[in-house]
Amino acid sequence: MGMDDWKLRGMDDGAQDGKRGNRVLVVDLVGLAHGPDGAPDPSDVKAHIEAKGGFFHVGPCDPNMPVTDGVIGFFYQPNLHTAEEILSQADGRYDAVIAAATAIPAEAAFPEGGVRIGAGTGNMQSRSWAGPNGGGAAPLMNTPGFNSRATAQMALKAILRVLPDLPVDVLHQRVLDGTIDTGRDLHEFPTAKLEGQRVAVLGYGNIGRELAKLCRALGMDVVVYARPRHRDWICSEGFRHVSTVKEAVAGADVVSVHLGLGSFDVHTRRYENAGLVGAETFAAMKRGAVLVNYDRGEVIDATALGKALADGTVAHCAVDADLFAAPDGSLSGPLLPYRELAAKHSGKLHLLPHAAADTDHPSRVEGAKQAIDQIYDAILRRIVTNAKGPVPQGYTDGGLVSVRGIGEVTDRTLLQAFGDPERTRTARLEAERLAALLAAVDAAVEPAARRQILDTHPTGLVMTANRLSLLLREFGIEGRR
């Protein structure tokens, strides 16, 4: 829809009677794949908005132009990045904001709420939000889960880049040169499989949990650091819970950070987890560990990391964090201090510009669509979904919504899982078969009787367990509440 169409919609009788629709500022890309014009294509999100009765406009809105009551207009400006650029727009003309990586400054006003496409909301610093960190009355929401698997898989890729530590390029060249004999020379290239190595996952959010599952599939010993309230759930999934970062990293071959920045202290102007992985943590680490931070750059103390790289405590580190370039060419962002370290420790530190998840087009599109749905619910129905912080007065808590199998298992998930009577009956029958077989084994007191049962039903026991496990996974009810 073009600007002329938007103006016509805004000038109907409802608008002239003084009624007012709502305007939403969208400050990050909502489509990453390139369209016919070679630019990132937001057409999927545009179609989603128009199907809901809203409109999508590329560029800023005219603050003097009314919008029809009940209509929500989304104004797409993905090239706004600096605080000054945001504030030049957030002067009262917009009611809400949708962002992904762009920092929303404290002074920016969005009285009807904001949604962050993604999990953390550290970049959403507006004072509009309800709660002590904002002081306002608007809801703050997020869209957790959409990029969790992509990020976890990229974190695993960072691990696999250096472990097992077989010098593939060297061996490739020696094969080409004809200077290696498999039977005679392979002792020069000792390596170790991932199976049995310990990985410390710091944080049990969506990404940390997904990485833990991937590492377990590779036979690694997974230790998870998380708050005590997560302990029973972590153990129920077969991981080992520890209550301190030091305990987690001790003896770990790999340490992967997935904690987020935590809450923002308005007095100290610092985030709760900034610098959490610092000198004390490195002192507790196993020498030669691999460190992955595909989370937030500030969680690691870069100065302490430099010392750990220099003395061999950390053999290799991979970091994925934001880096911003100003029009004058100057750089800023949490990745900045790592650039100097990379120059000093060539080959031991690999950097990504917060790209591990943000280059996945389907994830960004689906996350943006959910953000739009949440904006509609908040503005038109006063329902807050995926609230970050308190649900403001006058709103109803809509609970949590995420990707199937990611994040918390909600009542909605359970209703969807067991809403089909036939599927529910299938799961019940498999569970009853497994229970009957295990009951027979348990009741067999004599070893010979127990062995006879297992010899008679080995295939049935294993296959029934496999089918039940598969059904529960398809239902999306693995995880926590």
C-alpha positions as CSV (number, residue, x, y, z in Angstrom):
1,M,0.0,0.0,0.0
2,G,1.4,3.4,-1.0
3,M,1.3,6.7,0.8
4,D,-1.6,7.9,-1.3
5,D,-3.7,4.9,-0.3
6,W,-2.7,5.4,3.3
7,K,-3.8,9.1,3.2
8,L,-7.2,8.1,1.7
9,R,-7.8,5.6,4.5
10,G,-6.8,8.2,7.1
11,M,-9.3,10.7,5.8
12,D,-12.6,8.8,6.2
13,D,-15.4,10.0,8.3
14,G,-14.2,8.2,11.4
15,A,-10.9,10.1,11.4
16,Q,-12.7,13.4,10.8
17,D,-14.9,12.8,13.8
18,G,-11.7,12.9,15.9
19,K,-11.2,9.2,16.3
20,R,-7.7,8.0,15.9
21,G,-6.1,4.7,14.8
22,N,-2.7,3.6,15.9
23,R,0.8,3.9,14.5
24,V,3.6,1.5,15.0
25,L,7.2,2.2,14.2
26,V,9.2,-0.8,12.9
27,V,12.9,-0.2,13.1
28,D,14.6,-3.4,12.0
29,L,14.4,-5.6,8.9
30,V,11.4,-8.0,8.9
31,G,12.6,-9.8,5.8
32,L,16.2,-10.9,5.2
33,A,16.0,-12.7,1.9
34,H,16.4,-10.4,-1.1
35,G,13.4,-9.6,-3.4
36,P,13.4,-8.8,-7.1
37,D,14.9,-5.4,-6.5
38,G,17.9,-6.9,-4.7
39,A,16.9,-5.4,-1.4
40,P,15.7,-7.3,1.7
41,D,12.1,-8.2,1.1
42,P,9.4,-7.4,3.7
43,S,6.5,-8.6,1.5
44,D,5.5,-11.6,3.7
45,V,5.1,-9.3,6.7
46,K,3.3,-6.7,4.7
47,A,0.8,-9.3,3.5
48,H,0.3,-10.5,7.1
49,I,-0.5,-6.9,8.3
50,E,-2.9,-6.3,5.4
51,A,-4.7,-9.5,6.0
52,K,-5.4,-8.3,9.6
53,G,-6.9,-5.0,8.2
54,G,-3.8,-2.9,8.9
55,F,-1.5,-1.2,6.5
56,F,2.2,-1.2,5.9
57,H,4.1,1.9,4.7
58,V,7.8,2.2,4.0
59,G,9.0,5.4,5.5
60,P,7.9,7.8,8.3
61,C,4.4,8.9,9.0
62,D,3.2,12.4,8.7
63,P,2.2,13.4,12.3
64,N,-0.6,15.6,11.1
65,M,-2.2,12.8,9.1
66,P,-5.0,11.0,11.1
67,V,-5.5,7.3,10.9
68,T,-8.9,5.6,10.9
69,D,-10.1,4.4,14.3
70,G,-9.4,0.8,14.8
71,V,-6.8,0.6,12.0
72,I,-3.2,0.0,12.9
73,G,-0.5,1.4,10.6
74,F,3.0,0.0,10.6
75,F,5.7,2.4,9.4
76,Y,8.8,0.5,8.3
77,Q,12.1,2.3,8.8
78,P,14.9,-0.3,9.0
79,N,17.6,2.2,8.4
80,L,17.1,4.0,11.8
81,H,19.9,3.0,14.1
82,T,21.3,5.7,16.3
83,A,19.6,7.2,19.3
84,E,19.3,10.5,17.6
85,E,17.6,8.9,14.6
86,I,15.1,7.1,16.8
87,L,14.3,10.1,18.9
88,S,13.7,12.2,15.8
89,Q,10.8,9.8,15.1
90,A,9.6,8.9,18.6
91,D,8.2,12.4,19.3
92,G,4.7,11.3,20.0
93,R,3.6,10.3,16.5
94,Y,4.0,6.5,17.2
95,D,2.0,4.5,19.7
96,A,4.2,1.4,19.7
97,V,7.5,0.0,18.4
98,I,8.8,-3.3,17.0
99,A,12.6,-3.8,17.1
100,A,15.1,-6.6,16.8
101,A,18.7,-5.4,17.3
102,T,18.3,-1.6,17.3
103,A,18.6,0.1,20.7
104,I,15.5,2.0,21.7
105,P,16.7,4.9,23.9
106,A,15.2,5.7,27.3
107,E,13.7,9.0,26.0
108,A,11.7,7.4,23.2
109,A,8.0,7.3,24.0
110,F,5.7,4.5,23.0
111,P,2.6,4.6,25.2
112,E,0.9,1.5,23.8
113,G,3.8,-0.9,24.1
114,G,6.8,-2.5,22.3
115,V,7.8,-5.9,21.1
116,R,11.3,-7.1,20.6
117,I,11.7,-9.7,17.8
118,G,13.7,-12.3,19.7
119,A,14.3,-13.3,23.2
120,G,16.2,-10.7,25.3
121,T,14.9,-7.1,25.6
122,G,18.1,-5.4,26.7
123,N,18.0,-3.1,23.7
124,M,14.4,-1.9,24.6
125,Q,15.4,0.8,27.1
126,S,12.4,3.1,26.7
127,R,11.0,4.5,30.0
128,S,7.5,3.8,28.6
129,W,7.5,0.2,29.9
130,A,5.8,-0.8,33.1
131,G,7.9,-1.8,36.0
132,P,10.9,-0.4,37.9
133,N,13.2,-0.3,34.9
134,G,10.8,1.7,32.8
135,G,8.5,3.5,35.2
136,G,5.8,3.8,32.5
137,A,2.5,2.1,31.9
138,A,3.0,0.4,28.5
139,P,3.6,-3.4,28.1
140,L,7.0,-4.7,26.9
141,M,6.9,-8.1,25.0
142,N,9.2,-10.4,23.1
143,T,9.0,-13.3,20.6
144,P,11.1,-16.0,22.1
145,G,12.0,-19.2,20.4
146,F,12.0,-18.3,16.7
147,N,15.7,-18.0,16.3
148,S,16.7,-20.3,19.2
149,R,17.5,-23.4,17.1
150,A,19.4,-21.3,14.5
151,T,21.6,-19.8,17.2
152,A,22.2,-23.1,19.0
153,Q,23.2,-24.7,15.8
154,M,25.6,-21.9,15.0
155,A,27.1,-22.2,18.5
156,L,27.6,-25.9,17.9
157,K,29.3,-25.1,14.5
158,A,31.7,-22.8,16.4
159,I,32.6,-25.7,18.7
160,L,33.0,-28.1,15.8
161,R,35.3,-25.6,14.1
162,V,38.0,-26.4,16.6
163,L,36.9,-29.7,18.2
164,P,37.8,-32.4,17.3
165,D,41.1,-30.6,16.6
166,L,42.1,-32.4,13.5
167,P,43.9,-30.1,11.0
168,V,41.8,-30.9,8.0
169,D,43.4,-28.3,5.8
170,V,46.9,-29.6,6.5
171,L,45.9,-33.2,5.9
172,H,44.1,-32.2,2.7
173,Q,47.3,-30.6,1.4
174,R,49.5,-33.5,2.3
175,V,47.1,-35.8,0.4
176,L,47.4,-33.6,-2.6
177,D,51.2,-33.4,-2.3
178,G,51.4,-37.2,-1.8
179,T,53.5,-36.7,1.4
180,I,51.4,-38.8,3.8
181,D,51.0,-42.5,4.5
182,T,47.9,-43.4,6.4
183,G,49.4,-46.3,8.3
184,R,52.7,-44.5,9.1
185,D,52.0,-40.8,9.6
186,L,48.6,-40.5,11.4
187,H,50.2,-40.6,14.8
188,E,51.4,-37.1,14.0
189,F,47.8,-35.9,14.2
190,P,46.3,-37.0,17.5
191,T,42.7,-35.9,18.1
192,A,39.8,-36.7,20.4
193,K,36.1,-37.2,19.7
194,L,33.5,-35.0,21.3
195,E,31.9,-38.0,23.0
196,G,32.8,-37.8,26.7
197,Q,34.0,-34.3,26.6
198,R,32.3,-31.9,29.0
199,V,30.4,-28.8,27.9
200,A,29.3,-26.2,30.4
201,V,26.1,-24.4,29.2
202,L,25.7,-21.2,31.1
203,G,22.0,-20.5,31.1
204,Y,18.9,-22.6,30.6
205,G,16.9,-20.3,28.3
206,N,15.7,-21.5,24.9
207,I,19.1,-21.3,23.2
208,G,21.0,-22.9,26.1
209,R,18.5,-25.8,26.3
210,E,18.7,-26.4,22.5
211,L,22.5,-26.4,22.6
212,A,22.5,-28.8,25.6
213,K,20.3,-31.2,23.6
214,L,22.6,-31.0,20.5
215,C,25.7,-31.7,22.6
216,R,24.0,-34.6,24.4
217,A,23.2,-36.1,21.0
218,L,27.0,-36.0,20.3
219,G,27.6,-37.9,23.5
220,M,29.0,-35.0,25.4
221,D,28.7,-34.6,29.2
222,V,26.4,-31.6,29.6
223,V,26.5,-29.5,32.8
224,V,24.0,-26.6,33.0
225,Y,24.3,-23.5,35.2
226,A,21.0,-21.9,35.9
227,R,18.9,-20.6,38.8
228,P,17.9,-23.1,41.4
229,R,14.2,-23.0,40.3
230,H,15.3,-24.7,37.0
231,R,17.1,-27.6,38.8
232,D,14.3,-30.1,38.7
233,W,13.5,-29.4,35.1
234,I,17.1,-29.6,34.0
235,C,17.5,-32.9,35.8
236,S,14.3,-34.3,34.3
237,E,15.8,-33.8,30.9
238,G,18.9,-35.7,31.8
239,F,21.3,-32.8,32.3
240,R,23.4,-32.1,35.4
241,H,22.5,-28.8,37.2
242,V,25.1,-26.7,39.1
243,S,24.4,-23.6,41.1
244,T,27.5,-21.5,40.3
245,V,29.3,-20.4,37.2
246,K,32.6,-21.6,38.8
247,E,31.3,-25.1,39.4
248,A,30.0,-25.2,35.8
249,V,33.3,-24.3,34.1
250,A,35.5,-26.4,36.3
251,G,36.8,-29.3,34.2
252,A,34.8,-28.2,31.2
253,D,36.3,-28.7,27.7
254,V,33.8,-26.2,26.3
255,V,32.0,-23.3,27.9
256,S,29.0,-21.8,26.0
257,V,27.3,-18.6,27.3
258,H,23.6,-18.2,27.0
259,L,22.6,-16.0,30.0
260,G,21.5,-12.8,28.4
261,L,22.3,-9.4,29.9
262,G,19.8,-9.7,32.7
263,S,18.0,-6.8,34.2
264,F,19.2,-3.2,33.8
265,D,20.0,-1.2,36.9
266,V,18.9,2.4,36.3
267,H,21.2,3.6,39.1
268,T,24.5,2.0,38.0
269,R,23.5,2.0,34.3
270,R,24.8,-1.6,34.1
271,Y,23.2,-4.9,33.2
272,E,23.0,-7.7,35.8
273,N,25.2,-10.1,33.9
274,A,27.7,-7.6,32.4
275,G,31.2,-9.0,33.0
276,L,29.9,-12.1,34.7
277,V,32.5,-14.3,32.9
278,G,35.5,-12.5,34.2
279,A,38.8,-13.2,36.0
280,E,37.4,-15.4,38.7
281,T,35.6,-17.6,36.1
282,F,38.7,-17.9,33.9
283,A,40.7,-18.9,37.0
284,A,38.3,-21.8,37.6
285,M,38.5,-23.0,34.0
286,K,40.3,-26.0,32.7
287,R,43.4,-25.0,30.7
288,G,42.9,-25.1,27.0
289,A,39.1,-24.7,27.1
290,V,37.0,-23.5,24.2
291,L,34.7,-20.6,25.0
292,V,31.7,-19.6,22.9
293,N,29.7,-16.5,23.4
294,Y,26.8,-16.4,20.9
295,D,24.8,-14.4,23.5
296,R,25.7,-10.8,24.4
297,G,29.2,-9.5,24.1
298,E,29.1,-7.7,27.4
299,V,28.6,-10.9,29.4
300,I,32.3,-11.6,29.0
301,D,34.9,-9.3,30.5
302,A,37.0,-8.6,27.4
303,T,40.1,-7.6,29.4
304,A,40.0,-10.8,31.4
305,L,39.5,-12.8,28.2
306,G,42.6,-11.3,26.7
307,K,44.7,-12.5,29.7
308,A,43.1,-16.0,29.4
309,L,43.9,-16.2,25.7
310,A,47.5,-15.1,26.4
311,D,48.2,-17.6,29.2
312,G,46.5,-20.5,27.4
313,T,43.5,-20.9,29.7
314,V,41.3,-20.3,26.7
315,A,42.6,-22.1,23.6
316,H,39.9,-20.7,21.3
317,C,37.0,-18.3,21.6
318,A,34.1,-17.4,19.3
319,V,32.0,-14.3,19.9
320,D,28.8,-13.2,18.1
321,A,27.8,-9.6,19.1
322,D,26.6,-6.3,17.7
323,L,28.9,-4.0,15.9
324,F,27.5,-0.6,14.6
325,A,29.1,1.6,12.0
326,A,28.3,5.4,12.0
327,P,28.1,7.4,8.8
328,D,31.6,8.8,9.6
329,G,33.0,5.3,9.7
330,S,33.4,5.1,13.5
331,L,32.5,1.8,15.1
332,S,30.6,1.1,18.4
333,G,28.9,-1.8,20.0
334,P,29.7,-4.6,22.4
335,L,31.9,-6.4,19.8
336,L,34.3,-3.5,19.6
337,P,36.8,-4.5,22.4
338,Y,37.1,-8.0,20.9
339,R,38.5,-6.6,17.6
340,E,41.7,-5.6,19.3
341,L,42.0,-9.0,21.0
342,A,41.5,-10.7,17.7
343,A,44.5,-8.8,16.3
344,K,46.6,-9.8,19.2
345,H,45.6,-13.5,19.2
346,S,45.3,-14.3,15.6
347,G,43.6,-17.6,14.9
348,K,42.4,-18.0,18.5
349,L,39.4,-15.6,18.4
350,H,36.7,-15.6,15.7
351,L,34.1,-12.9,15.6
352,L,30.6,-12.6,14.1
353,P,28.5,-9.3,14.0
354,H,25.5,-10.8,15.8
355,A,24.7,-12.9,12.8
356,A,24.2,-16.4,14.2
357,A,20.4,-16.1,14.2
358,D,19.7,-12.8,12.5
359,T,20.5,-14.1,9.0
360,D,17.8,-16.8,9.1
361,H,15.0,-15.3,6.9
362,P,12.1,-17.7,7.9
363,S,12.8,-17.1,11.6
364,R,12.8,-13.3,11.3
365,V,9.6,-13.3,9.2
366,E,7.8,-15.6,11.7
367,G,9.0,-13.6,14.6
368,A,7.9,-10.4,13.0
369,K,4.4,-11.8,12.3
370,Q,4.1,-12.9,15.9
371,A,5.2,-9.4,17.1
372,I,2.5,-7.9,14.9
373,D,-0.1,-10.2,16.4
374,Q,1.0,-9.2,19.9
375,I,0.8,-5.5,19.0
376,Y,-2.8,-6.1,17.8
377,D,-3.7,-7.9,21.0
378,A,-2.2,-5.3,23.2
379,I,-3.7,-2.3,21.4
380,L,-7.1,-3.5,20.4
381,R,-7.8,-6.2,23.1
382,R,-5.6,-5.1,26.0
383,I,-4.0,-8.6,26.1
384,V,-0.3,-8.9,26.7
385,T,1.5,-12.0,25.4
386,N,5.1,-12.9,26.3
387,A,5.3,-10.0,28.8
388,K,8.7,-9.0,29.9
389,G,8.3,-7.4,33.3
390,P,4.9,-6.8,34.9
391,V,1.7,-6.8,33.0
392,P,0.4,-3.2,33.3
393,Q,-2.8,-2.3,35.0
394,G,-5.8,-2.6,32.6
395,Y,-4.3,-5.4,30.6
396,T,-4.9,-9.2,30.7
397,D,-1.9,-11.6,30.8
398,G,-2.2,-13.7,27.7
399,G,0.5,-16.1,28.8
400,L,3.4,-17.3,26.7
401,V,3.6,-18.3,23.1
402,S,6.6,-19.9,21.4
403,V,7.7,-22.3,18.8
404,R,6.7,-25.9,19.3
405,G,9.3,-27.7,21.3
406,I,11.0,-24.4,22.3
407,G,10.7,-22.8,25.7
408,E,8.1,-23.5,28.3
409,V,5.3,-26.0,27.8
410,T,2.1,-23.9,28.2
411,D,-1.5,-24.8,28.8
412,R,-2.1,-23.8,25.2
413,T,0.6,-26.3,24.1
414,L,-1.0,-29.1,26.1
415,L,-4.4,-28.4,24.7
416,Q,-3.0,-28.5,21.2
417,A,-1.0,-31.6,21.9
418,F,-4.0,-33.6,23.3
419,G,-6.8,-31.9,21.4
420,D,-6.9,-34.8,18.9
421,P,-8.6,-37.7,20.6
422,E,-7.1,-40.2,18.1
423,R,-3.5,-39.0,18.7
424,T,-4.1,-39.0,22.5
425,R,-5.4,-42.6,22.3
426,T,-2.4,-43.7,20.3
427,A,-0.1,-42.2,23.0
428,R,-2.1,-43.8,25.8
429,L,-1.9,-47.3,24.1
430,E,1.9,-47.0,23.6
431,A,2.3,-45.9,27.3
432,E,0.2,-48.8,28.5
433,R,2.2,-51.3,26.4
434,L,5.4,-50.0,27.8
435,A,4.0,-49.9,31.4
436,A,2.8,-53.5,31.0
437,L,6.2,-54.7,29.8
438,L,8.1,-52.9,32.6
439,A,5.6,-54.2,35.2
440,A,6.3,-57.7,34.1
441,V,10.0,-57.2,34.3
442,D,9.7,-55.5,37.7
443,A,7.5,-58.3,39.0
444,A,10.0,-61.0,38.0
445,V,11.9,-61.5,41.3
446,E,14.1,-64.3,40.1
447,P,16.9,-63.3,37.6
448,A,16.0,-66.3,35.3
449,A,12.4,-65.1,35.1
450,R,13.4,-61.6,34.4
451,R,15.8,-62.7,31.7
452,Q,13.1,-64.9,30.1
453,I,10.8,-61.9,29.8
454,L,13.5,-59.7,28.3
455,D,14.5,-62.5,25.9
456,T,10.9,-62.9,24.8
457,H,10.1,-59.2,24.3
458,P,13.3,-57.3,23.5
459,T,12.1,-55.8,20.3
460,G,8.7,-54.9,21.6
461,L,10.2,-53.2,24.7
462,V,12.7,-51.0,22.7
463,M,10.3,-50.2,19.9
464,T,7.5,-49.2,22.2
465,A,9.8,-46.9,24.1
466,N,11.0,-45.4,20.8
467,R,7.4,-44.8,19.5
468,L,6.2,-43.2,22.8
469,S,9.3,-40.9,22.9
470,L,8.6,-39.9,19.3
471,L,5.0,-39.2,20.0
472,L,5.7,-37.0,23.0
473,R,8.4,-35.1,21.0
474,E,5.8,-34.5,18.2
475,F,3.3,-33.2,20.8
476,G,5.9,-30.6,21.8
477,I,5.6,-31.4,25.5
478,E,9.3,-32.0,26.2
479,G,10.8,-29.2,28.3
480,R,9.7,-27.2,31.3
481,R,6.7,-25.2,32.6
